[in-house]
Amino acid sequence: MKGQVLKLLREHNTTFLSGEKMSQVIGCSRTAIWKHIDALRKEGYDIVASQNKGYQLRDTYPMLSEHEILSYLPNDSLFTNVIFYRSINSTQMAAQKQVSDGMTHGTLVVADEQTNGKGRLGRTWHSEKDSGVWMSLIVKPDIAFEQAPQLTLLTAVSVTRAIEKLSKVNVTIKWPNDLLINGKKVCGILTEMQADTDRLLSVIIGIGLNVNHKQFPDPLTDIATSLFIETGKTYDRSQLIGGILDEFTKLYQLYLDDGFTIIKPLWEAHASSTGKKISARTATTVIEGIALGIDNEGVLLLEDEAGKVHKIYSADIDLH
């Protein structure tokens, strides 16, 4: 409920909002409203009160918390359940446990810090405290097992749109799961599936986004970047998460209604490799050629020197 209180205060931050009005909107007592406002004040929110007028939220330092994130979500958001950790080994691992425990569709697991962040192919992800967006989405779509990788591409478009709206920087997508700014990686996406032999049970989509990093360790300096490094601005991570989830909610519903063909042109509009020479390193071989884009299933199409078009389902991509 603190998230609802905070959301109302933020939506009416240019005026005072009475406790009675807030109680009517949320559906609780004025005493409950007062208790939540008192709790928010203790967390550091500058909420002023005026007799016969109500409450008003003044500017505060951007925070990352469950109710802060919820306050940025629209009423029709797919994500109604937020699980927040100050520090955890991996949001993917925490999300997997939530799924095992029966957690429902539309759950967000988010952390301020990861001590063992997961990337693709068993790699680790640099996830320092107070700097990035480290989160995992739990969804349970009614789609075929082989369609699940399409959600990686859908998520890439969602994050790209949210970043561009907030920061105004140009983001490109490197198939299948990397987002780049000026050729450097700013975000990675990891999609993991839980399935029976004949049906998809759930999908966990991990997102690691470099936001307020001022620098990176030497091994990453030449290949990684952040929104702060690119723009010189510090960003409210809760607001950014809210933007990502809003974009995901909209695109996810379009995807369920109309299929991947509605997502394909949105992804291609940001693709970094289309028309360029690339190397695709699979588990067994390396294929070089020109990236033609993706097909209607989200599979990468690569034309080699002999003119043969290869379908790449999973690979590491290097741009030449």
VENRA-V287171 format. One record per residue. OMEGA is omega in whole degrees, -180 to 180 (* if undefined). Layout:
BEGIN
OMEGA  OMEGA
END
This chain:
BEGIN
177  178  178  178  -179  179  179  179  -179  -180  -178  -173  177  -179  176  180  -175  177  179  179  179  -180  179  -178  -176  -179  179  -179  175  177  178  177  -179  -179  -180  177  177  179  178  177  -179  177  177  179  180  180  -179  179  178  -178  180  177  180  -173  177  178  176  180  179  176  -180  -178  175  -179  -180  -176  176  178  -179  -179  180  -178  176  -177  -178  -178  174  -172  -178  -178  -179  177  -173  176  172  178  180  180  -178  176  177  179  178  179  177  178  178  178  179  -180  176  -179  -173  175  177  179  175  172  -174  -178  174  -179  171  178  179  -178  -176  172  178  174  175  180  175  180  -180  -169  -175  -176  173  -172  -171  173  179  -175  178  180  177  177  -179  -176  176  -180  178  -178  -175  179  -174  178  178  179  174  -179  176  -180  179  178  -180  -179  179  -179  -180  179  -177  178  -175  -172  -178  177  180  -179  174  -178  175  -176  -2  -164  -178  172  -175  169  -177  176  -180  -174  177  -177  173  -178  -180  -179  179  -175  171  -173  166  -178  -174  -179  178  -179  -180  177  176  -177  179  180  174  -174  178  -173  -173  175  176  177  179  174  -175  -178  -175  -173  -175  -175  -177  176  179  178  179  -179  -176  -173  -177  -179  174  -174  175  -175  178  177  179  177  178  178  179  -178  177  178  -180  -179  -179  -177  180  179  175  -180  180  -178  -169  178  -174  -177  178  -178  -173  -179  177  178  -177  180  -179  -175  -178  -170  -175  -179  -178  177  -179  169  178  -179  177  -179  -174  -175  174  -180  179  179  -179  177  -178  -175  179  177  -176  176  -179  -179  -180  178  -177  180  -179  -175  -180  179  178  180  179  173  -177  -178  180  -178  167  -175  174  176  179  *
END
